[in-house]
Amino acid sequence: MTQDAVVDDFATRIETRGIDLIGDGQRHGRARDLFAVWAAPNVSILNFTIGASLILLGLEIWQAIAVILVASTLWVLPGIIAASGPAAGTSGSVITRAIYGVIGNRLIVALVGWLIGSVYLALNWLGSSFLGADLVGRLGIGDALWTPIIVTLVISAVTVLVAVYGHGLILRTYGAVSLVLVVIFVVVAAFALPHADFSYVNPEPLGGVALWSSLTIGFTLLASSPLSYINSPDLARYLPRSTRPSHIAAATALGGAIPNILFTAIGVFVATGVGSAIQADGIEKALIGILPAWLGPVLVVGVVVNTISLNAMTTYTSSMALQAIGLPIRRVPAAVVVGVIGTALTIVLVLSTSLLGAVNLILQFVVIVSAPTMTVFVVDVLLRRNRYDGVELFDETRTSRFWYTGGWSVPGIAAVLLGAVITALCLTTEVWTGPIAVALGYIDLSVPLGILTTAATYLVLIRTRFAGQPTDQAREGALR
């Protein structure tokens, strides 16, 4: 590793690099470093919330755990696309020019990248705002209206600061952050689990179509998390080109899946004992209500630290998405812009909703865009065998390899649009239920059918474009 590489990716210096191409001489790190990077943001209060939602949907304990385990397999998808970061030496928002074309990629990144980033910034800041405001209220100070807003502003400011320092700070501190968060949430779980009813049985057990409806809605809630991490190449792009893709995929997938499985399951168990309190006051207040007085503030600290770690990563990658759109802005001011937008959305949610309601509704809607965009990225990585030329990806002229048809790639755009439509038609939420879901008795097949539709459409259109050519030429053409 060169001295330039050390300076450019140093924990105590602001990272000035944005979507710039990272040369081989500036690569460093090991695949296993990614485990902590992904574990830190996923030791989260959102896991408790989603776990509690599974019980509130009417599932038995074993059914809820089964859904968690099945949905966790989707973490392999952000693992697969993470390997494209070192292969190309740039961010995922640039790599996807190979999928959508130079112009088409700007539209997809502008709509999808910003939508997912803003939603997750708001959801995580929302959890911290509610918990912080509740704690301050228990101390007899603060205002019901302004306290959560002030908490949001403070936490978002720290979050943006971490994002401004960038990759070096994230890589070198998230291991310690992960350890601290695991200790805090394990202690919280140790005091919360005695309130659980491990022999819990739903007073009105679900069966038939009603059971499948709850199972599939729960699956969609859980799937929204791994499907949203289309930014995984951004955190891996500094790794040496020689790093094995399987190791990158494993470290990324396990770093996200293990804490999700563990703490979502704990949310399930806690909800069996305090489900009525969760419905009345939300998971954040219900948890604090059953913990010893000294542990409530510790939980708040854990949630705040987790929020900062997750949202700093989201802000960091979203700032590069802003550059990839083509706007003439450097990464640091772009990170500030992203933070301001996320903060504004959080304040709107603080004033109008509860954490449980926001999580359940928004996470389901996110899959309309996250499922098809994640799927087409994964298929492209597999189709190209993870071969991306970073230099060619930065060619935005009409002679670019990725100019395709007027700057648009029909297979990529069409696959995402059709996948999004099918996902929406199969979705079941409180405010929208697609006609396919209605016909099936409110069974939500949005994720599996959205994924299958997107993958099939992309493969068929790619192969159709080069039909009739010899196999080697067709494969090479598909890669172009």
C-alpha positions as CSV (number, residue, x, y, z in Angstrom):
1,M,0.0,0.0,0.0
2,T,1.4,3.4,-1.0
3,Q,1.7,6.4,1.3
4,D,-0.9,8.1,-0.9
5,A,-3.3,5.3,-0.1
6,V,-2.8,5.8,3.6
7,V,-3.5,9.5,3.5
8,D,-6.5,9.1,1.3
9,D,-8.2,6.5,3.4
10,F,-7.1,7.6,6.9
11,A,-9.5,7.4,9.9
12,T,-8.6,10.9,11.3
13,R,-8.7,12.8,8.0
14,I,-11.6,13.7,5.9
15,E,-11.9,11.5,2.8
16,T,-11.9,13.7,-0.3
17,R,-12.3,10.8,-2.7
18,G,-15.8,10.3,-4.1
19,I,-16.7,8.0,-7.0
20,D,-13.1,8.4,-8.3
21,L,-11.4,5.2,-9.6
22,I,-9.2,3.5,-7.0
23,G,-5.9,2.3,-8.5
24,D,-4.4,-1.0,-7.5
25,G,-1.6,0.7,-5.6
26,Q,-4.2,2.3,-3.3
27,R,-6.0,-0.8,-2.4
28,H,-5.8,-2.3,1.1
29,G,-7.6,-4.4,3.7
30,R,-9.1,-7.9,4.0
31,A,-12.5,-9.3,3.2
32,R,-13.1,-10.2,6.8
33,D,-12.9,-6.5,7.8
34,L,-16.3,-6.2,6.1
35,F,-18.0,-8.4,8.8
36,A,-17.8,-5.7,11.5
37,V,-18.7,-2.9,9.0
38,W,-22.0,-4.7,8.3
39,A,-22.6,-6.0,11.8
40,A,-22.5,-2.5,13.5
41,P,-25.4,-1.0,11.7
42,N,-27.5,-4.2,11.9
43,V,-27.5,-4.5,15.7
44,S,-30.6,-2.3,15.7
45,I,-33.8,-1.4,17.4
46,L,-35.5,-1.9,14.1
47,N,-34.8,-5.6,14.5
48,F,-36.7,-5.7,17.8
49,T,-39.5,-3.7,16.0
50,I,-39.8,-6.1,13.1
51,G,-39.6,-9.1,15.4
52,A,-42.5,-7.8,17.5
53,S,-44.5,-7.1,14.3
54,L,-44.3,-10.8,13.5
55,I,-46.2,-11.7,16.7
56,L,-48.6,-8.8,16.2
57,L,-49.4,-10.3,12.7
58,G,-50.7,-13.4,14.6
59,L,-47.8,-15.8,14.1
60,E,-46.7,-18.4,16.6
61,I,-43.1,-18.2,17.9
62,W,-41.8,-21.1,15.7
63,Q,-43.5,-19.6,12.6
64,A,-41.9,-16.2,13.3
65,I,-38.5,-17.8,13.7
66,A,-38.9,-19.8,10.5
67,V,-39.8,-16.7,8.6
68,I,-36.7,-14.9,10.0
69,L,-34.4,-17.7,9.0
70,V,-35.8,-18.0,5.5
71,A,-35.6,-14.2,4.9
72,S,-32.0,-14.1,6.2
73,T,-30.9,-16.1,3.1
74,L,-31.5,-13.0,1.0
75,W,-28.4,-11.5,2.7
76,V,-26.4,-13.4,0.1
77,L,-27.6,-10.9,-2.5
78,P,-25.8,-7.8,-1.2
79,G,-22.8,-10.1,-0.6
80,I,-22.7,-11.0,-4.3
81,I,-22.8,-7.5,-5.5
82,A,-20.3,-6.3,-2.9
83,A,-17.6,-8.2,-4.9
84,S,-18.1,-5.8,-7.8
85,G,-16.6,-2.9,-5.8
86,P,-13.0,-4.3,-5.8
87,A,-13.4,-5.6,-9.4
88,A,-14.3,-2.1,-10.7
89,G,-12.5,0.0,-8.1
90,T,-15.4,2.4,-7.8
91,S,-18.9,2.8,-6.2
92,G,-22.0,0.7,-7.1
93,S,-23.7,3.8,-8.4
94,V,-21.1,3.9,-11.2
95,I,-20.9,0.2,-11.8
96,T,-24.6,0.1,-12.6
97,R,-23.9,2.1,-15.8
98,A,-23.1,-1.3,-17.2
99,I,-26.7,-2.3,-16.4
100,Y,-28.8,0.7,-17.3
101,G,-26.5,2.7,-19.7
102,V,-24.9,6.0,-19.0
103,I,-28.1,8.1,-19.2
104,G,-30.4,5.4,-17.8
105,N,-28.2,4.9,-14.8
106,R,-28.6,8.6,-13.8
107,L,-32.4,8.2,-13.7
108,I,-32.2,4.9,-11.7
109,V,-29.7,6.3,-9.2
110,A,-31.6,9.5,-8.8
111,L,-34.9,7.8,-8.1
112,V,-33.9,4.5,-6.4
113,G,-30.7,5.4,-4.7
114,W,-32.1,8.6,-3.1
115,L,-35.4,7.0,-2.2
116,I,-33.9,4.0,-0.4
117,G,-31.2,6.2,1.3
118,S,-33.7,8.8,2.5
119,V,-36.1,6.2,3.8
120,Y,-33.6,4.4,5.9
121,L,-32.0,7.6,7.2
122,A,-35.5,8.7,8.4
123,L,-36.5,5.3,9.9
124,N,-33.3,5.0,11.9
125,W,-33.3,8.6,13.1
126,L,-36.9,8.2,13.9
127,G,-36.2,5.3,16.4
128,S,-33.5,7.4,18.1
129,S,-35.8,10.4,18.3
130,F,-38.6,8.6,19.9
131,L,-36.3,6.8,22.4
132,G,-34.4,9.9,23.3
133,A,-37.5,12.0,23.7
134,D,-39.1,9.3,25.9
135,L,-36.0,9.2,28.1
136,V,-35.9,12.9,28.5
137,G,-39.6,12.9,29.2
138,R,-39.2,10.4,32.0
139,L,-36.7,12.8,33.6
140,G,-39.4,15.4,33.7
141,I,-37.8,17.8,31.2
142,G,-38.2,18.6,27.6
143,D,-41.2,19.3,25.4
144,A,-43.4,16.7,23.7
145,L,-43.1,18.5,20.4
146,W,-39.6,20.0,20.3
147,T,-37.6,17.3,22.2
148,P,-37.7,14.6,19.4
149,I,-36.9,17.3,16.9
150,I,-33.9,18.5,18.8
151,V,-32.7,14.9,19.4
152,T,-33.0,14.3,15.6
153,L,-31.0,17.4,14.8
154,V,-28.2,16.5,17.2
155,I,-27.9,12.8,16.1
156,S,-28.1,13.7,12.4
157,A,-25.3,16.3,12.8
158,V,-23.0,13.6,14.3
159,T,-24.0,11.2,11.6
160,V,-23.1,13.5,8.8
161,L,-19.8,14.2,10.5
162,V,-18.9,10.5,10.4
163,A,-20.0,10.3,6.8
164,V,-17.8,13.3,5.9
165,Y,-14.7,11.5,7.4
166,G,-15.7,8.5,5.3
167,H,-14.4,5.1,4.6
168,G,-11.3,5.2,6.7
169,L,-13.1,6.1,9.9
170,I,-15.9,3.6,9.2
171,L,-13.5,0.7,8.5
172,R,-11.4,1.3,11.5
173,T,-14.0,2.1,14.1
174,Y,-16.9,-0.2,13.3
175,G,-15.3,-3.2,14.8
176,A,-15.3,-1.6,18.2
177,V,-18.7,-0.1,17.6
178,S,-20.1,-3.6,16.8
179,L,-18.7,-5.0,20.1
180,V,-20.1,-2.2,22.2
181,L,-23.5,-2.6,20.5
182,V,-23.6,-6.4,20.9
183,V,-22.8,-6.0,24.7
184,I,-25.5,-3.4,25.2
185,F,-28.2,-5.3,23.2
186,V,-27.3,-8.6,24.9
187,V,-27.7,-7.0,28.3
188,V,-31.0,-5.5,27.3
189,A,-32.1,-8.9,26.0
190,A,-31.1,-10.5,29.3
191,F,-33.4,-8.2,31.2
192,A,-36.2,-8.2,28.6
193,L,-36.5,-12.0,27.9
194,P,-37.7,-12.9,31.4
195,H,-40.9,-10.9,30.5
196,A,-41.4,-13.2,27.4
197,D,-43.9,-16.0,27.4
198,F,-42.0,-18.9,25.8
199,S,-45.1,-21.0,25.8
200,Y,-47.0,-18.3,24.0
201,V,-49.9,-19.6,21.8
202,N,-52.0,-17.2,19.7
203,P,-55.5,-17.2,21.3
204,E,-56.9,-17.3,17.8
205,P,-54.4,-19.5,15.8
206,L,-54.2,-18.6,12.1
207,G,-54.7,-21.2,9.4
208,G,-55.1,-21.5,5.7
209,V,-55.0,-18.3,3.6
210,A,-54.9,-16.1,6.7
211,L,-51.8,-17.8,8.0
212,W,-50.1,-17.6,4.6
213,S,-51.0,-13.9,4.4
214,S,-49.3,-13.2,7.7
215,L,-46.3,-15.3,6.9
216,T,-45.7,-13.6,3.5
217,I,-46.3,-10.1,4.9
218,G,-43.7,-10.9,7.6
219,F,-41.3,-12.2,5.0
220,T,-41.7,-8.9,3.0
221,L,-40.9,-6.8,6.1
222,L,-37.8,-8.9,6.8
223,A,-36.7,-9.0,3.1
224,S,-36.7,-5.2,2.8
225,S,-33.5,-4.9,4.8
226,P,-31.0,-7.1,2.8
227,L,-32.7,-6.0,-0.5
228,S,-32.0,-2.3,0.3
229,Y,-28.2,-2.6,0.6
230,I,-27.5,-2.0,-3.1
231,N,-24.6,0.2,-1.7
232,S,-22.5,-2.8,-0.6
233,P,-19.9,-2.4,-3.4
234,D,-19.1,1.1,-1.9
235,L,-17.8,-0.4,1.3
236,A,-15.7,-3.0,-0.4
237,R,-14.2,-1.0,-3.2
238,Y,-10.9,-0.3,-1.4
239,L,-10.1,-4.0,-1.1
240,P,-7.3,-5.4,-3.4
241,R,-8.5,-6.6,-6.8
242,S,-7.2,-10.1,-5.9
243,T,-9.5,-10.5,-2.9
244,R,-11.7,-13.6,-3.4
245,P,-15.3,-12.7,-4.3
246,S,-16.6,-15.6,-2.2
247,H,-14.8,-14.1,0.9
248,I,-16.3,-10.7,0.2
249,A,-19.7,-12.1,-0.2
250,A,-19.5,-14.2,3.0
251,A,-18.2,-11.4,5.2
252,T,-20.9,-9.0,3.9
253,A,-23.7,-11.5,4.1
254,L,-22.8,-12.9,7.5
255,G,-22.2,-9.5,9.0
256,G,-25.7,-8.4,8.1
257,A,-27.5,-11.7,8.7
258,I,-26.2,-12.8,12.1
259,P,-27.3,-9.7,14.1
260,N,-30.5,-9.5,12.2
261,I,-31.4,-13.1,13.0
262,L,-30.4,-12.8,16.7
263,F,-32.1,-9.5,17.6
264,T,-35.2,-10.0,15.4
265,A,-35.7,-13.3,17.2
266,I,-35.4,-11.5,20.6
267,G,-38.0,-9.0,19.4
268,V,-40.3,-11.9,18.7
269,F,-39.9,-13.3,22.2
270,V,-40.3,-9.9,24.0
271,A,-43.5,-9.3,22.1
272,T,-45.1,-12.5,23.5
273,G,-45.0,-10.9,26.9
274,V,-45.6,-7.2,26.3
275,G,-47.5,-7.3,23.0
276,S,-50.3,-5.1,24.4
277,A,-47.8,-2.5,25.6
278,I,-46.1,-2.5,22.2
279,Q,-49.4,-1.9,20.4
280,A,-50.3,0.9,22.8
281,D,-47.0,2.7,23.2
282,G,-44.6,1.3,20.6
283,I,-41.6,-1.1,20.9
284,E,-39.3,1.7,22.1
285,K,-41.4,2.7,25.1
286,A,-42.4,-0.9,25.9
287,L,-38.8,-1.9,26.1
288,I,-37.8,1.0,28.4
289,G,-40.9,0.3,30.6
290,I,-39.7,-3.3,31.4
291,L,-36.0,-2.5,31.9
292,P,-34.3,-1.4,35.2
293,A,-34.1,2.4,35.5
294,W,-30.3,2.4,35.0
295,L,-30.6,0.3,31.8
296,G,-33.0,2.5,30.0
297,P,-30.4,5.2,29.3
298,V,-27.9,2.5,28.2
299,L,-30.4,1.3,25.7
300,V,-30.9,4.8,24.3
301,V,-27.1,5.1,24.0
302,G,-27.0,1.9,22.1
303,V,-29.8,2.9,19.7
304,V,-28.1,6.3,19.1
305,V,-24.7,4.7,18.4
306,N,-26.3,2.1,16.1
307,T,-28.3,4.9,14.3
308,I,-25.2,6.9,13.7
309,S,-23.2,3.9,12.4
310,L,-26.0,2.8,10.0
311,N,-27.0,6.3,8.8
312,A,-23.3,7.4,8.4
313,M,-22.8,4.5,6.1
314,T,-26.0,5.3,4.2
315,T,-25.1,9.0,4.0
316,Y,-21.6,8.1,2.8
317,T,-22.8,6.0,-0.1
318,S,-25.7,8.3,-1.0
319,S,-23.3,11.2,-1.3
320,M,-21.5,9.2,-4.1
321,A,-24.8,8.4,-5.7
322,L,-25.4,12.2,-6.0
323,Q,-22.1,12.5,-7.8
324,A,-22.9,9.5,-10.1
325,I,-26.1,11.3,-11.2
326,G,-23.8,13.8,-12.8
327,L,-24.2,16.8,-10.5
328,P,-21.0,18.9,-10.2
329,I,-20.6,18.5,-6.4
330,R,-17.8,17.0,-4.3
331,R,-18.5,14.1,-1.9
332,V,-18.3,16.2,1.3
333,P,-20.9,18.8,0.5
334,A,-23.0,16.0,-1.1
335,A,-23.0,14.2,2.2
336,V,-24.3,17.3,3.9
337,V,-27.1,17.6,1.3
338,V,-28.1,14.0,1.9
339,G,-28.1,14.6,5.7
340,V,-30.4,17.7,5.4
341,I,-32.9,15.8,3.2
342,G,-33.0,12.8,5.6
343,T,-33.3,15.0,8.6
344,A,-36.3,16.9,7.1
345,L,-38.1,13.6,6.3
346,T,-37.4,12.3,9.9
347,I,-38.9,15.4,11.4
348,V,-42.0,15.0,9.3
349,L,-42.3,11.4,10.5
350,V,-41.7,12.4,14.1
351,L,-44.6,14.7,14.0
352,S,-47.0,12.3,12.2
353,T,-46.5,8.7,13.1
354,S,-45.2,6.0,15.4
355,L,-42.0,3.9,15.0
356,L,-44.0,0.7,14.6
357,G,-46.4,2.1,12.1
358,A,-43.6,3.8,10.0
359,V,-41.4,0.7,9.9
360,N,-44.2,-1.7,8.9
361,L,-45.6,0.6,6.1
362,I,-42.4,2.1,4.7
363,L,-40.3,-1.1,4.7
364,Q,-43.0,-2.9,2.7
365,F,-43.2,-0.1,0.1
366,V,-39.4,0.0,-0.3
367,V,-39.3,-3.4,-1.8
368,I,-41.1,-2.1,-4.9
369,V,-37.9,-0.5,-6.0
370,S,-35.3,-2.4,-4.0
371,A,-36.3,-6.0,-5.0
372,P,-35.9,-5.4,-8.8
373,T,-32.8,-3.2,-8.6
374,M,-31.0,-5.6,-6.3
375,T,-32.0,-8.5,-8.5
376,V,-30.8,-7.1,-11.8
377,F,-27.5,-6.1,-10.2
378,V,-27.0,-9.6,-8.9
379,V,-27.8,-11.2,-12.3
380,D,-25.4,-8.8,-14.0
381,V,-22.6,-9.7,-11.6
382,L,-23.1,-13.4,-12.3
383,L,-23.6,-12.9,-16.0
384,R,-20.3,-11.0,-16.3
385,R,-18.6,-13.2,-13.8
386,N,-17.8,-10.1,-11.8
387,R,-15.7,-8.6,-14.6
388,Y,-16.0,-4.8,-14.7
389,D,-13.5,-2.3,-16.2
390,G,-13.4,0.8,-14.0
391,V,-11.8,2.9,-16.7
392,E,-14.5,2.1,-19.2
393,L,-17.3,2.7,-16.7
394,F,-16.1,6.3,-16.4
395,D,-16.4,6.9,-20.2
396,E,-19.7,8.8,-20.6
397,T,-19.3,9.8,-24.2
398,R,-21.4,8.5,-27.1
399,T,-18.6,6.1,-28.0
400,S,-18.7,4.5,-24.5
401,R,-19.0,0.8,-24.2
402,F,-22.0,1.5,-22.0
403,W,-23.8,4.1,-24.1
404,Y,-26.0,1.3,-25.6
405,T,-29.1,2.8,-27.3
406,G,-29.0,6.6,-26.8
407,G,-27.4,6.2,-23.4
408,W,-30.0,3.6,-22.3
409,S,-29.8,-0.1,-21.8
410,V,-33.2,-1.6,-22.7
411,P,-32.7,-4.9,-20.9
412,G,-31.8,-3.3,-17.6
413,I,-34.4,-0.6,-17.6
414,A,-37.2,-2.9,-18.8
415,A,-36.4,-5.6,-16.2
416,V,-36.5,-3.1,-13.3
417,L,-39.7,-1.4,-14.5
418,L,-41.5,-4.7,-15.1
419,G,-40.2,-6.1,-11.8
420,A,-41.4,-3.1,-9.9
421,V,-44.9,-3.3,-11.4
422,I,-45.2,-7.0,-10.5
423,T,-43.9,-6.3,-7.0
424,A,-46.5,-3.6,-6.5
425,L,-49.3,-5.7,-7.9
426,C,-48.4,-8.5,-5.3
427,L,-47.9,-6.2,-2.3
428,T,-50.1,-6.1,0.8
429,T,-50.1,-3.1,3.1
430,E,-52.6,-1.2,5.2
431,V,-52.9,1.6,2.5
432,W,-52.3,-0.4,-0.7
433,T,-53.0,-4.0,-1.7
434,G,-52.2,-5.0,-5.3
435,P,-54.9,-6.8,-7.3
436,I,-52.8,-10.0,-7.4
437,A,-52.6,-10.0,-3.6
438,V,-56.3,-9.4,-3.3
439,A,-57.0,-12.3,-5.7
440,L,-54.8,-14.6,-3.5
441,G,-56.5,-13.6,-0.3
442,Y,-54.0,-10.9,0.8
443,I,-51.1,-13.3,0.4
444,D,-48.0,-11.1,-0.3
445,L,-45.8,-12.6,-3.0
446,S,-44.2,-9.2,-3.9
447,V,-40.6,-10.2,-3.2
448,P,-40.4,-13.7,-4.8
449,L,-42.4,-12.8,-7.9
450,G,-40.7,-9.4,-8.2
451,I,-37.3,-11.1,-8.0
452,L,-38.2,-13.9,-10.5
453,T,-39.8,-11.4,-13.0
454,T,-36.8,-9.1,-12.9
455,A,-34.2,-11.9,-13.3
456,A,-36.2,-13.6,-16.1
457,T,-36.8,-10.4,-18.0
458,Y,-33.2,-9.3,-17.9
459,L,-31.8,-12.7,-19.0
460,V,-34.4,-13.1,-21.8
461,L,-33.8,-9.6,-23.2
462,I,-30.0,-10.0,-23.0
463,R,-30.1,-13.3,-24.8
464,T,-32.7,-12.1,-27.4
465,R,-30.4,-9.2,-28.3
466,F,-27.6,-11.6,-29.3
467,A,-29.7,-14.5,-30.5
468,G,-28.3,-16.4,-33.5
469,Q,-24.7,-15.5,-32.7
470,P,-22.0,-18.1,-31.8
471,T,-21.9,-18.8,-28.0
472,D,-18.7,-17.0,-27.4
473,Q,-19.7,-13.9,-29.4
474,A,-23.1,-13.9,-27.7
475,R,-21.5,-14.0,-24.3
476,E,-19.1,-11.3,-25.1
477,G,-21.9,-9.2,-26.6
478,A,-24.0,-9.6,-23.4
479,L,-21.1,-8.4,-21.4
480,R,-21.0,-5.2,-23.5
